[in-house]
Amino acid sequence: MTDCIFCRIIAGEIPSAKVYEDEEILGFRDINPAAPVHVLFIPKKHFANLGEAAPADQALLGRMLQVIGREAPKLGLSEGYRVVSNCGEPAGQTVNHFHLHVLGGRELQWPPG
C-alpha cells in the first residue's frame, strides 16, 4: 500500500533502524520510544490489525511471536519485556498496519494505560 508508512519502510522508501529482517517479518526501533528498548515487529504482508488477519495468517502471527522470543535477548531484554498490539484507534493504534511493540529495558507498570 503506497500510503502506509510501514509498507514504505518495508519497501526501503523510508529509512529505519532495523534490528531483524527475514522474508516475512521486519523488526525496527520505534522513532518515539516509550521505553529504553522499544522495537516494532511487523509482517511484510499488509493487514490493518488482528481483526483483519486472515485464517491463512495464523502461521505468520505465531512466527512473529517466536521471532520476538528469540530476538529479545539480543536486544538486551533477557530479564523481561512486554509485547503489545494496539487494535484500532480507541486502543491507541496510529498506523493501520499490524505490528507488535516490544518494550523493555526498565520496570514496566501494570495496568499499562
C-alpha positions as CSV (number, residue, x, y, z in Angstrom):
1,M,0.0,0.0,0.0
2,T,1.6,3.3,-1.1
3,D,0.0,5.4,1.7
4,C,1.1,3.0,4.5
5,I,4.2,4.2,6.3
6,F,5.1,0.7,7.4
7,C,4.8,-0.6,3.8
8,R,7.1,2.2,2.7
9,I,9.6,1.2,5.4
10,I,9.4,-2.4,4.1
11,A,10.0,-1.2,0.6
12,G,13.0,0.8,1.7
13,E,11.5,4.1,0.8
14,I,11.7,5.3,4.4
15,P,14.8,4.5,6.4
16,S,14.5,2.6,9.7
17,A,16.8,1.3,12.4
18,K,16.4,-2.4,11.6
19,V,17.1,-5.0,14.2
20,Y,15.7,-8.0,12.4
21,E,14.6,-9.0,8.9
22,D,13.6,-12.1,7.1
23,E,11.3,-12.9,4.2
24,E,8.1,-12.3,6.2
25,I,9.0,-10.1,9.1
26,L,10.8,-6.8,9.8
27,G,11.8,-5.5,13.2
28,F,13.0,-1.9,13.7
29,R,13.4,0.6,16.6
30,D,10.4,2.9,17.3
31,I,11.1,6.5,16.4
32,N,9.2,7.7,19.5
33,P,10.2,5.1,22.2
34,A,8.1,4.5,25.2
35,A,10.8,2.6,27.0
36,P,14.6,2.3,26.7
37,V,14.1,-0.6,24.3
38,H,11.1,-0.2,22.0
39,V,11.1,-2.2,18.9
40,L,8.3,-2.8,16.4
41,F,7.9,-6.1,14.6
42,I,5.7,-6.0,11.5
43,P,4.7,-8.6,8.9
44,K,5.7,-7.7,5.4
45,K,2.2,-8.6,4.4
46,H,-0.2,-5.7,4.9
47,F,-3.3,-6.1,7.1
48,A,-4.5,-3.4,9.5
49,N,-4.8,-5.3,12.8
50,L,-5.7,-8.7,14.3
51,G,-9.3,-8.2,13.3
52,E,-8.2,-8.2,9.7
53,A,-5.8,-11.1,9.9
54,A,-7.0,-14.0,7.6
55,P,-7.0,-17.6,8.7
56,A,-4.0,-18.0,6.4
57,D,-2.1,-15.5,8.6
58,Q,-2.1,-17.8,11.6
59,A,1.3,-19.3,11.0
60,L,2.8,-15.8,10.3
61,L,1.4,-14.5,13.6
62,G,2.8,-17.4,15.5
63,R,6.2,-17.0,13.8
64,M,6.2,-13.3,14.8
65,L,5.9,-14.3,18.5
66,Q,8.6,-16.9,18.1
67,V,11.0,-14.4,16.4
68,I,10.3,-11.9,19.2
69,G,11.2,-14.6,21.8
70,R,14.5,-15.3,20.0
71,E,15.4,-11.7,19.4
72,A,14.5,-10.2,22.8
73,P,17.7,-11.4,24.5
74,K,19.7,-9.9,21.6
75,L,18.0,-6.6,22.3
76,G,19.2,-6.8,25.9
77,L,15.8,-8.0,27.2
78,S,16.8,-11.2,28.9
79,E,15.2,-10.1,32.2
80,G,11.8,-9.4,30.8
81,Y,9.8,-7.4,28.2
82,R,6.2,-6.6,27.2
83,V,4.6,-7.4,23.8
84,V,1.7,-5.2,22.9
85,S,-0.7,-4.9,19.9
86,N,-3.0,-1.9,19.7
87,C,-6.1,-2.8,17.6
88,G,-8.0,0.2,16.4
89,E,-7.7,3.9,17.1
90,P,-9.5,3.8,20.5
91,A,-6.8,1.4,21.7
92,G,-4.0,3.7,20.5
93,Q,-3.3,2.3,17.1
94,T,-1.8,5.1,15.0
95,V,-0.5,3.1,12.0
96,N,-3.0,0.8,10.3
97,H,-0.6,-2.0,9.6
98,F,-0.5,-4.8,12.1
99,H,2.5,-4.5,14.4
100,L,3.8,-5.7,17.7
101,H,5.5,-3.4,20.2
102,V,8.3,-5.0,22.2
103,L,9.0,-2.8,25.2
104,G,11.7,-3.3,27.9
105,G,14.8,-2.0,29.5
106,R,13.1,-0.7,32.6
107,E,10.5,-2.0,35.0
108,L,7.1,-1.7,33.4
109,Q,4.0,-0.8,35.3
110,W,0.6,-2.6,35.3
111,P,-2.0,-1.7,34.3
112,P,-0.4,-0.1,31.3
113,G,-2.9,2.5,30.3
